[in-house]
Amino acid sequence: MQAVQWAEAARAAARTGRWREAEDLWRKVLGADPRHPEALYSLGVHAFQAGRLEESVDLLRRACEAAPGEATVWVFLSAVLKAAGRAEEAWEAIQSALVADPYSLAALLAKAGLLEETSGAASAVVSYRNALKVAPPSQHWPTHLREQLEHASRLVEAETRAYQDYLLQTLDGLIRQAQPTDRPRWREALSIMAGASRPYLSDANQLYVPRLPAIPFFTREHFPWIEALEAHTELIRQELEAALEGAKGAFTPYITYAPGQPVNQWGELNHSDRWSTLDLWKSGSPIAGNQQLCPGTTKALSEVDLAQIEGLCPNVMFSALAPRTRIPPHHGETNARVIAHLPLVVPENCEYRVGFDRIQWRPGEVIVFDDTLEHEAYNGSDSLRTVLIFDVWNPLLSEDDRAIVLAMAAAARSYGG
């Protein structure tokens, strides 16, 4: 019973920085219970801080024998052994720490640090990456491990970039021999192999058609209407500019979550004019007043194979993105349709990413992409960026496929009355 009281007093002394008193109390505990794990560990730490390395090793080994499942004790023993120049024993202690707890952040970092010292950065990158995987978000990193985690992050980033560059240089000639449309795929494969990016998978919020290829950007030959629409670019741009100048209230925030709804990544743009739209069709319904503002645009779109899925699409809108504004990564509603952009006003430093692929809009040149792949946009300029956005059928669906999609959407709407 007295040993319990001494232990409580030792902890209290340590919390207030009375180290000598704490050490004396732990020695009393150890006298009463020679296998007391906490007393052995605490005295081992005290001995290390006093420079008594051999005494520290002895005490910590005894602590590990008394509590072999305590990864923290093994990690500290490894650090002391490393300081004593006993690298092989330090390695064995780290292995024991990871047996005790394979997800110990301190043990993973210690393992990576030993590998980096003995075999170089390239040998340590996997272990550092594993440590970063189990670490909390950076704003919640433990204070005593922050410096190690920052080092891990820098090393992983540098080694990943170096490995990716090596793969690209080694295989560049072979990739250049591939078909132009296949080259981005193999560059992405190398990026994934290097750990510089992850696979981007199609993820639809509403209606998903399985086994459709997830193509970031489609080639123009899939869409015979593109050239005819591009020919109307100047007229469409003029109607956009007239609407921006004269139709007050026509452009409204694109993100409009109601109070109480989780906004997730949309917090900065919720009910914000930084990303605003003027809708010509919305969720399959025409917006008559806005179509009257833009009759030439509406007529030009009659030549386009707009996706018609009741309650879902087409959506057709002028999209205005304010200067220095980023649309965060997100996914679309269905891969039965794909999204087309006709860029109208595109300042410098505007970028668009779909999955792994990045492009810059060119005014008057239509792009078509699968928005069920993660995508994001950025206007890094000091001017407004404007694009006409509209839904078209996925060109890989047959007419029979389209009919089934329409039936699925109708059944979903009718369920439950």
Number of C-alpha atoms within 10 A of each C-alpha: 6 10 17 11 11 20 21 14 16 25 19 14 17 15 11 9 11 13 15 13 14 26 22 14 23 26 19 18 23 20 13 15 13 15 17 19 22 19 26 27 26 23 24 29 24 18 20 21 12 10 12 14 18 15 16 26 23 14 22 29 20 19 26 23 14 16 18 17 16 19 26 20 27 29 26 25 29 30 22 25 21 16 13 13 11 13 18 12 14 25 20 12 25 27 20 22 30 22 15 18 16 13 17 19 24 22 26 24 25 24 24 24 21 21 19 18 12 11 11 13 18 16 16 23 23 14 20 28 21 16 24 20 12 12 18 12 9 12 7 9 14 13 9 9 13 14 12 17 23 14 14 23 17 13 19 23 15 15 20 20 16 14 18 20 15 14 16 18 10 11 14 14 10 11 17 12 10 12 9 10 10 12 16 16 16 17 19 19 16 20 22 16 16 20 18 16 15 14 13 17 13 23 19 18 12 12 18 16 15 10 6 13 12 19 19 25 21 18 12 13 8 12 16 12 15 19 13 13 20 17 13 16 21 13 14 24 22 15 17 23 14 13 19 16 9 10 13 9 9 15 20 19 17 20 19 14 14 10 7 6 8 10 15 7 12 17 12 15 21 17 17 15 16 22 24 22 23 25 26 25 20 17 15 19 17 16 14 12 11 19 17 12 18 19 15 15 22 18 12 17 17 11 13 18 15 22 21 19 21 14 13 18 22 24 21 28 22 25 24 24 23 20 18 15 20 20 18 14 15 16 17 20 17 21 27 26 30 25 24 23 23 25 24 25 19 20 18 13 13 21 16 17 18 23 25 20 14 15 13 15 23 15 19 22 16 21 19 24 21 26 27 28 24 21 23 18 19 20 22 18 16 13 15 18 24 25 24 24 20 26 25 21 22 24 14 12 16 11 10 9 13 18 13 12 19 16 13 14 17 14 11 13 12 9 7 6 5
